[in-house]
Amino acid sequence: MTITTTTAEHLHERPRWDCRICKQPWPCAEAKAVLLEEFHDFPSVLTIYLSTQMYDAMGDLTSYGMPTPLEMYKRFLSWANSF
């Protein structure tokens, strides 16, 4: 007998940018851990990826009168220097 397990990915859901799994603001703790591991050898690529995601999120979230740019930086980029 073969057992297959699938791990649910902690991805964002637009336009609110909350995690589809845990409903926390994306990137949630699990997403951060996975991204740090995935991009461990390429930290500059992680920064580019997160900057792009932040830009998209700013467009979605500011239309709701939500976070300031400083809050967005903290949410999307400040933790990525954990290498």
C-alpha positions as CSV (number, residue, x, y, z in Angstrom):
1,M,0.0,0.0,0.0
2,T,1.3,3.5,-0.9
3,I,0.4,6.5,1.2
4,T,0.6,9.8,-0.4
5,T,0.5,13.0,1.6
6,T,0.2,16.5,0.3
7,T,1.4,19.5,2.2
8,A,-0.9,22.5,1.8
9,E,1.1,25.5,0.6
10,H,0.7,28.8,2.5
11,L,0.0,31.1,-0.4
12,H,-1.7,34.4,-0.5
13,E,-5.3,35.1,-1.5
14,R,-6.0,38.2,-3.4
15,P,-7.2,40.9,-2.8
16,R,-6.9,40.7,1.0
17,W,-3.4,39.1,0.9
18,D,-4.2,36.7,3.7
19,C,-2.8,33.1,3.8
20,R,-5.2,30.6,2.2
21,I,-4.4,28.0,4.9
22,C,-4.0,29.8,8.2
23,K,-5.8,33.1,7.3
24,Q,-2.9,35.2,8.8
25,P,-1.5,38.2,6.8
26,W,0.7,36.8,4.0
27,P,3.6,36.0,4.2
28,C,2.6,34.1,7.3
29,A,5.1,32.4,9.6
30,E,5.0,29.1,7.6
31,A,5.3,30.9,4.3
32,K,8.4,32.8,5.6
33,A,10.0,29.6,6.7
34,V,9.5,27.9,3.4
35,L,10.7,31.0,1.4
36,L,13.8,31.3,3.5
37,E,14.6,27.7,2.9
38,E,13.7,27.7,-0.8
39,F,15.8,30.9,-1.5
40,H,18.6,30.1,1.0
41,D,21.3,30.2,-1.8
42,F,19.7,33.1,-3.6
43,P,18.8,35.9,-1.1
44,S,18.8,38.6,-3.7
45,V,16.2,36.6,-5.7
46,L,14.0,36.3,-2.6
47,T,14.2,40.1,-2.1
48,I,13.2,40.7,-5.7
49,Y,10.3,38.2,-5.4
50,L,9.0,39.7,-2.2
51,S,9.3,43.2,-3.6
52,T,7.2,42.2,-6.5
53,Q,4.6,40.6,-4.2
54,M,4.6,43.7,-2.0
55,Y,4.0,46.0,-5.0
56,D,1.0,43.8,-6.1
57,A,-0.3,43.8,-2.5
58,M,0.0,47.6,-2.2
59,G,-2.2,47.9,-5.2
60,D,-4.8,45.6,-3.8
61,L,-4.7,46.7,-0.2
62,T,-4.5,50.5,-0.6
63,S,-7.7,50.4,-2.5
64,Y,-9.3,49.4,0.8
65,G,-7.4,52.1,2.7
66,M,-5.2,49.6,4.3
67,P,-1.5,49.5,5.3
68,T,1.0,52.3,5.0
69,P,4.2,51.7,3.0
70,L,6.2,51.2,6.3
71,E,3.8,48.5,7.4
72,M,4.1,46.8,4.0
73,Y,7.9,46.9,4.2
74,K,7.8,45.2,7.6
75,R,5.4,42.6,6.4
76,F,7.1,41.7,3.1
77,L,10.8,42.6,3.3
78,S,12.2,43.2,6.8
79,W,12.3,39.6,7.8
80,A,14.0,38.4,4.6
81,N,17.4,39.5,6.0
82,S,17.3,36.4,8.2
83,F,20.0,34.6,6.2
